[in-house]
Amino acid sequence: MRAVAASLVVLTHATFLAGDDRSGVLAQPGRFGDAGVAIFFTLSGFLLYRPFVVAHLEGAPQMPSVAFWWRRILRIFPCYWVALTVLWGLHAVQPFGFVIGFDLGSQWWKYYLLLQIYFPALGQGGISQSWSIATEVSFYLLLPFWALLIGRLSRRRANPFRIEVVGIAALFVFGYLSRWWFSHLSAYAVSPIPGLLPNGVTWRAVSFTWLPNQIDFFAIGMAVAAIHAWASRNGTLDRLARWTRLPSLWWLAALGVYAVITYGLGDNPNDYKSSYWQVRSVLYGLLGLTMIVPLVVGDQTRGLIRRFVTWKPIWWIGVVSYGFYLWHLSLMERLVTMPSPTGGPSQWTGFRGWTLQNANVFGLLVGAFVLGLSVAAVSWYLVEKPLLRFKGIIGGRRARRPEDRPDTPDVRASRESAPDSR
């Protein structure tokens, strides 16, 4: 799933750099490749919330919040800091005689703490796609508190699953209410950004990346996690599996949803007006749902789609996908002539004379996958994977691992969903 989601994001960046004319039939699908971010959010909701649901249903203590946050910090920040530092450093020294990377300026610390999305002048600076990681971090901060609340309410009820459902439904609805509210703040503009946004930027645009306006995607994954854990516990998971005996149909439905998004949704009018924003979120959420359900429910050894996602090359791309996500755009930008941020002549002529909006889209895609996955592999094997050995050293009481408990179907399912969301 991570491999597919990252590839969609790569597609949207490649078609942007190449321009509509050079992107051809990929232009329109690429315009909505940011749906890959919604898939990431849905996947995070499932993987990260399921252990909390299991604890609630079993009446067991949940993972200590400090332990949860430490694992998230270890998984997210070191790799991001390396990419940010390298690209900033390359911009400072310009080792090849041309501009590469970016300058973080005096606000560098906001980028390192993933706070840039809360400052209008910084939101798309640095590693521009890292806005979604900042949103994820907001979710990480919220989740243990939310789980504690639901766990406390669950202990007072005979049916804790009902509390889970009501809570997740409330989060889902809150996402739509939040977008409706923010979409009516369009008259209030944040101060202008000289040379970039002279007329300022609306609060609606600033808030697009904030967790309240993305929480429904996480809630969809949380709902799948709750249903999966509940069905595993009461022995009805096999009954649910009847609905996913043909996983290809689910992914055909996902393809149909993406076709509706691509050719039916239309261009973004006037900076995310409420109706467009809401319809877009419904479709993006439905895309994530139809893709994830057959991969967590049913016999995972049967079906072409399940064999595809467990095929070793695809699995490996998923493993290194976080580094791939971080690095691919900066590498692709080196393949084209990028305008000078100061308005002067470009100091780098791109690859084979390609210019922004006039590059070969297939060349960009090949370059992104070859270069991006190469750098991502270095990041995984030298930075990310070694650091994961330390995930258990902070958090006080050691959380009980699924493999320490009896080998029930629920425990086996928990082990299968144990990898991190990125």
C-alpha positions in Angstrom: 0.0 0.0 0.0 2.8 2.4 0.8 4.4 1.6 -2.5 1.2 2.4 -4.4 0.6 5.6 -2.4 4.1 6.9 -2.9 3.9 6.1 -6.6 0.8 8.2 -7.0 2.6 11.2 -5.3 5.5 10.7 -7.7 3.1 10.8 -10.6 1.6 14.1 -9.6 5.0 15.7 -9.2 6.2 14.3 -12.5 3.2 15.6 -14.4 3.5 19.0 -12.8 7.2 19.4 -13.7 6.5 18.1 -17.3 3.4 20.2 -17.8 0.1 19.2 -19.3 1.2 19.2 -22.9 4.2 16.9 -22.3 2.4 14.7 -19.9 -0.3 13.6 -22.4 -2.7 10.9 -21.1 -1.0 11.1 -17.7 -1.8 14.8 -17.2 -5.3 14.4 -15.8 -4.6 11.3 -13.5 -1.4 13.0 -12.3 -3.4 16.1 -11.2 -5.0 14.0 -8.5 -2.0 11.9 -7.5 -2.2 13.6 -4.1 -4.8 11.0 -3.4 -1.8 8.9 -2.4 -1.5 11.1 0.7 -5.0 10.2 1.7 -4.1 6.5 1.3 -1.1 7.1 3.6 -3.4 8.7 6.2 -5.9 5.8 6.0 -3.2 3.3 6.4 -1.8 5.1 9.4 -5.2 5.1 11.0 -5.4 1.4 10.7 -1.9 0.3 11.7 -1.5 2.7 14.6 -4.9 2.5 16.1 -5.5 -1.3 16.0 -3.2 -2.1 19.0 -5.2 0.5 21.1 -8.5 -1.1 20.0 -7.2 -4.6 20.9 -6.2 -3.3 24.4 -9.7 -1.7 24.8 -11.5 -4.9 23.8 -9.3 -7.1 26.1 -9.6 -4.7 29.0 -5.8 -4.5 29.0 -3.5 -1.5 29.5 -2.6 0.3 26.3 0.9 1.1 25.2 2.3 3.9 27.3 2.1 7.2 25.5 5.8 7.9 25.9 6.7 4.6 24.3 4.3 5.3 21.4 5.7 8.8 20.8 9.3 7.6 21.1 8.7 5.0 18.3 7.0 7.6 16.1 9.9 10.0 16.7 12.4 7.4 15.9 10.6 6.4 12.7 9.9 9.8 11.4 12.4 12.4 12.4 16.0 11.0 11.8 15.4 10.2 8.1 13.6 13.5 7.6 16.4 15.4 9.4 19.1 13.8 7.2 17.2 14.6 4.0 16.5 18.2 5.1 20.1 18.8 6.3 21.7 17.3 3.1 19.5 19.4 0.8 20.0 22.6 2.8 23.8 21.9 2.9 24.0 21.4 -0.8 22.3 24.6 -1.4 24.8 26.4 0.9 27.9 25.0 -0.8 26.7 24.5 -4.3 29.3 21.8 -5.0 28.6 21.4 -8.7 28.4 25.0 -9.5 24.6 25.2 -9.7 21.8 25.7 -7.3 20.6 22.5 -5.7 18.4 22.0 -2.6 16.9 25.0 -0.7 17.7 27.6 1.8 15.8 27.3 5.1 16.8 30.7 6.3 16.4 31.9 9.9 13.2 29.8 10.3 15.1 26.5 9.9 14.0 25.2 13.3 10.4 25.3 12.3 11.2 22.9 9.4 13.1 20.6 11.7 10.2 20.4 14.1 7.7 20.0 11.2 5.9 23.1 12.3 6.1 24.8 8.9 2.5 24.1 7.9 1.3 26.5 10.6 3.1 29.5 9.1 1.8 30.7 5.7 5.2 31.8 4.3 6.8 28.5 5.1 4.1 25.9 4.3 5.6 24.8 0.9 9.2 25.5 1.7 11.9 23.0 2.4 10.8 19.5 1.4 7.4 20.6 0.2 5.7 17.3 0.4 6.7 17.0 4.1 3.5 18.9 4.9 1.8 15.5 5.1 4.4 14.3 7.6 3.6 17.3 9.7 0.0 16.3 9.6 0.9 12.8 10.6 2.8 14.1 13.6 -0.3 15.9 14.7 -2.2 12.6 14.5 0.6 10.9 16.5 0.2 13.5 19.3 -3.5 13.1 19.4 -3.9 9.3 19.2 -2.7 8.3 22.7 -5.0 10.9 24.3 -7.9 9.8 22.2 -7.2 6.1 23.0 -7.1 6.9 26.7 -10.5 8.7 26.5 -12.1 5.9 24.6 -10.5 3.3 26.8 -11.9 5.0 29.9 -15.4 5.2 28.4 -15.2 1.6 27.3 -14.5 0.3 30.8 -17.9 1.7 31.9 -19.8 -0.1 29.2 -20.7 -3.7 28.5 -20.1 -3.3 24.8 -16.8 -1.4 24.3 -17.0 -1.8 20.6 -20.0 0.4 20.5 -17.9 3.2 22.1 -15.2 2.7 19.5 -17.7 3.1 16.7 -19.3 6.2 18.1 -16.0 7.8 18.8 -14.6 7.1 15.3 -17.8 8.3 13.7 -17.5 11.5 15.7 -14.0 12.0 14.3 -15.1 11.4 10.8 -18.0 13.9 11.0 -15.7 16.4 12.7 -13.5 16.4 9.6 -16.4 17.5 7.4 -17.6 20.1 9.9 -14.1 21.5 10.2 -13.7 21.9 6.4 -17.1 23.6 6.2 -16.1 26.0 8.9 -12.7 26.8 7.5 -14.1 27.2 3.9 -16.1 30.1 5.2 -13.0 32.0 6.4 -12.0 32.9 2.9 -12.6 36.6 3.5 -9.8 36.6 6.1 -6.4 36.8 4.5 -3.1 36.2 6.2 -0.5 38.9 5.6 1.0 39.1 2.1 4.2 37.2 1.2 6.5 39.5 -0.9 7.3 38.0 -4.2 5.2 34.9 -3.7 1.7 35.8 -2.6 1.4 39.6 -2.7 -2.3 39.5 -2.0 -1.9 37.2 1.0 -3.3 33.8 1.5 -6.7 32.8 3.0 -7.1 30.8 6.2 -8.8 28.2 4.1 -5.6 27.6 2.1 -3.4 27.7 5.2 -5.6 25.2 7.1 -5.8 22.7 4.3 -2.9 20.7 5.7 -4.0 20.8 9.4 -5.2 17.6 11.1 -8.8 18.7 11.7 -9.3 19.0 7.9 -7.7 15.6 7.3 -8.9 13.6 10.3 -11.7 11.8 8.4 -9.0 9.9 6.3 -7.4 8.7 9.6 -10.9 7.8 10.9 -11.6 5.5 8.0 -8.5 3.5 8.8 -9.4 3.5 12.5 -12.8 2.2 11.7 -11.3 -0.7 9.7 -9.0 -1.4 12.6 -11.9 -1.4 15.1 -14.0 -3.8 13.0 -11.1 -6.1 12.3 -10.1 -6.3 15.9 -13.7 -6.8 17.0 -14.3 -9.5 14.4 -11.0 -11.3 15.3 -12.0 -11.4 18.9 -15.5 -12.7 18.5 -14.7 -15.2 15.8 -16.6 -13.5 13.0 -13.6 -12.5 10.9 -14.2 -15.5 8.5 -17.7 -14.2 8.0 -16.3 -10.8 7.0 -13.8 -12.5 4.7 -16.7 -13.7 2.4 -16.9 -10.1 1.2 -13.3 -10.0 0.1 -13.0 -13.4 -1.6 -12.4 -11.5 -4.8 -10.0 -8.7 -3.9 -9.6 -7.7 -7.5 -13.2 -6.5 -7.5 -12.3 -4.2 -4.6 -9.3 -2.7 -6.5 -11.4 -2.4 -9.6 -13.8 -0.4 -7.5 -10.9 1.7 -6.3 -9.8 2.2 -9.9 -13.4 3.3 -10.7 -13.3 5.8 -7.8 -10.0 7.2 -9.1 -11.5 7.5 -12.6 -14.4 9.5 -11.1 -11.9 11.7 -9.3 -9.8 12.2 -12.4 -12.4 12.8 -15.0 -15.5 13.8 -12.9 -14.2 15.9 -10.1 -12.8 18.7 -12.2 -10.2 21.3 -11.3 -10.0 22.9 -7.9 -12.2 26.0 -8.1 -11.3 29.1 -6.2 -9.0 27.6 -3.5 -11.1 24.8 -2.1 -14.6 26.0 -1.7 -16.6 23.9 0.7 -18.6 21.8 -1.7 -15.6 20.8 -3.9 -13.5 20.2 -0.9 -16.1 17.9 0.7 -16.8 15.9 -2.4 -13.1 15.5 -3.0 -12.7 14.1 0.6 -15.5 11.7 0.1 -13.9 10.2 -3.0 -10.4 10.2 -1.6 -11.6 8.4 1.5 -13.5 5.9 -0.5 -10.4 5.2 -2.6 -8.4 4.5 0.6 -11.2 2.3 2.0 -11.6 0.1 -1.1 -7.9 -0.4 -1.4 -7.2 -1.3 2.2 -10.1 -3.6 3.1 -9.1 -6.7 0.9 -5.5 -6.4 2.3 -6.6 -6.8 5.9 -9.6 -9.0 5.6 -9.6 -12.5 4.0 -7.1 -15.1 3.1 -4.0 -13.1 2.2 -2.5 -15.9 0.1 -5.3 -15.9 -2.4 -6.0 -13.4 -5.2 -3.9 -11.6 -7.8 -4.0 -8.3 -5.9 -2.7 -9.8 -2.7 0.0 -11.6 -4.6 0.9 -8.3 -6.2 1.3 -6.4 -3.0 3.4 -9.2 -1.4 5.6 -9.5 -4.5 9.1 -8.9 -3.3 9.9 -5.8 -5.5 6.6 -4.1 -4.5 7.1 -5.1 -0.9 10.7 -3.7 -1.0 9.5 -0.3 -2.4 7.0 -0.2 0.5 9.8 -0.8 3.0 11.9 2.1 1.6 8.9 4.3 0.7 9.5 6.9 3.4 12.9 7.8 2.1 11.5 7.6 -1.5 8.7 10.0 -0.5 11.2 12.5 1.0 13.8 12.5 -1.8 12.0 12.0 -5.1 10.9 15.5 -5.8 14.2 17.2 -5.1 15.9 14.7 -7.3 13.4 15.2 -10.1 13.8 18.9 -9.9 17.5 18.4 -10.8 16.4 16.9 -14.1 14.8 20.1 -15.3 15.8 23.7 -15.5 14.2 25.3 -12.5 13.6 29.1 -12.4 15.8 31.1 -10.1 14.0 32.0 -6.9 15.5 35.5 -7.1 14.3 36.1 -10.7 17.8 35.8 -12.2 19.0 33.3 -14.8 18.9 29.7 -14.0 22.3 28.3 -13.0 21.5 24.7 -14.0 20.2 23.8 -17.5 18.6 20.6 -16.5 19.0 17.2 -18.1 19.1 17.0 -21.9 17.8 20.6 -22.0 14.6 19.8 -20.3 12.8 22.9 -18.8 10.0 23.2 -16.3 6.7 22.5 -18.0 8.6 21.1 -21.0 10.2 17.9 -19.7 9.7 14.3 -20.8 7.2 12.9 -18.2 8.4 9.3 -18.7 12.0 10.4 -18.3 11.1 12.1 -15.1 9.3 9.0 -13.8 12.2 6.7 -14.7 14.6 9.2 -13.1 12.5 9.5 -10.0 12.3 5.7 -9.4 15.9 5.0 -10.3 17.4 7.8 -8.3 14.8 8.1 -5.7 14.8 4.4 -4.8 18.6 4.3 -4.8 18.8 7.1 -2.3 15.9 5.7 -0.3 17.7 2.3 0.0 20.7 4.1 1.4 18.5 5.9 3.8 16.7 2.7 4.9 19.8 0.5 5.4 22.1 3.2 6.9 19.7 5.3 8.9 16.1 4.1 9.4 16.6 0.3 9.9 19.5 0.6 12.4 17.7 3.1 14.5 14.6 0.9 14.8 16.7 -1.3 17.2 16.3 1.4 19.8 12.5 1.7 19.7 12.1 -0.3 22.9 14.5 1.7 25.1 12.1 4.5 26.1 8.7 4.3 27.6 9.1 2.9 31.0 7.1 -0.3 31.3 7.6 -2.5 28.2 4.5 -2.9 26.2 3.5 -6.5 25.9 4.2 -7.6 22.3 1.7 -9.7 20.3 4.2 -12.5 20.0 4.4 -12.8 23.8 0.7 -13.7 24.0 -1.0 -17.0 23.0 -1.2 -17.6 19.2 -4.8 -16.8 18.7 -6.2 -15.5 15.3 -6.4 -12.0 16.8 -2.7 -12.1 17.8 -1.7 -13.4 14.4 -3.6 -10.6 12.8 -2.0 -8.1 15.1 1.5 -9.3 14.2 0.6 -9.1 10.5 -0.4 -5.4 11.0 2.6 -4.5 13.2 4.8 -2.6 10.7 4.8 1.2 11.0 2.6 3.2 8.7 5.5 4.5 6.6 
